[in-house]
Amino acid sequence: MRERLHANPFGVVAAASITLLCVLVAGAGAVAVIARSVNSWRSLFLMEQAMALLLPAVKVLLVVGLVASMGLALRIR
């Protein structure tokens, strides 16, 4: 029973990174929908700035999630 209480670090990192990745992508989608509904040059510019800001974070989270998922799969085996 005691072994079940210890969290698997690969699983925790994989779940956290994938969850944060989904939140960032959903936020970017919300920004895009709002910018297209306002449909002004300023809102479209702010959308582009938000996408440029989020892209590096999304790339890092994607790599971390993939590496942690592979580590989890190899550890389970």
N, C-alpha and C positions, 0 to 999 in steps of 0.2 A: 504494500500500500504506500509505503514511504517513497518508493521510486516514482510513483505516478505524480507525486506532488512537485517534483522538480521539473521546471520548465525546460524544454528543449531550446537552446539558444538559436539554432537555425530556424526552428519553427516560429519563434517569437519575432525574429528579425524579418523573416519572409512575410509573415502576416502583417506586421506593422508597415513594412515598405509597400506592399501591394495595396493595403488600405489607404495609406497616404497618397499613393499614386492615383487611386480612383478618386479621392477627394480633390486632388489638384486638377485632374482632367475634367471632373464635373464642374469645378469652379471656372475653368477656362471656357467650358461650354456655356455656362451661365453668362459669363462676360460677353461672349460672342453673340448670344441671343439678345441680350440687352442692347449691345452696340448696333446690331442690325435692326432692332425695333425702333431705336432712336433715329438711326440713319442720318447722322450728321458726320462731317469730316472729323470733328473733335472726338466723337465717340469711337469712330473707326480707328483713329490714331491711338487712343487709349487701349483699344483692343489689341492692336499690334504691339504696343509696349508691354501689355500683360503677357502676351504669348512669348515675346522675346525674353521676358523675365522668368517665365515658368519653364521654358524649354530645357535649360541646363539642369534644373532640379528634377524634371521628369526623366531625363536621360540617366542621371545618377540613381534615382530610385528604381528605374527599370533594371539597371545592371545589378544593383544590390539585391533586388527581389529575385532575379534569375540565379545569381550566385548562391543566395541563401536557400532557394528552393532546390538547387542541385545538391547542396550540402545536406539538406534535410533528406532528400531521396537516397543519397549515398550512405547516410548514417543509419537510416531505417533498415537498409539491406543488411 
